[in-house]
């Protein structure tokens, strides 16, 4: 999976949704409130970096 870059626009939102689903096991992240979605996106991106930093 690719890390999310805000320059990706809508594609970045899809990538963040995929990270949230994959790492946090939230099946439909698009249904989260904006505030919760932002928190979860940050958590998922952090997990992704931690897991792939040493790879």
Buried (B, 14 or more C-beta within 10 A) or exposed (E): EEBBEEEBEEEBBEBBBBBBBEBBEBEEBEEBEEEEBEEBBEBBBEBBEEEEEEE
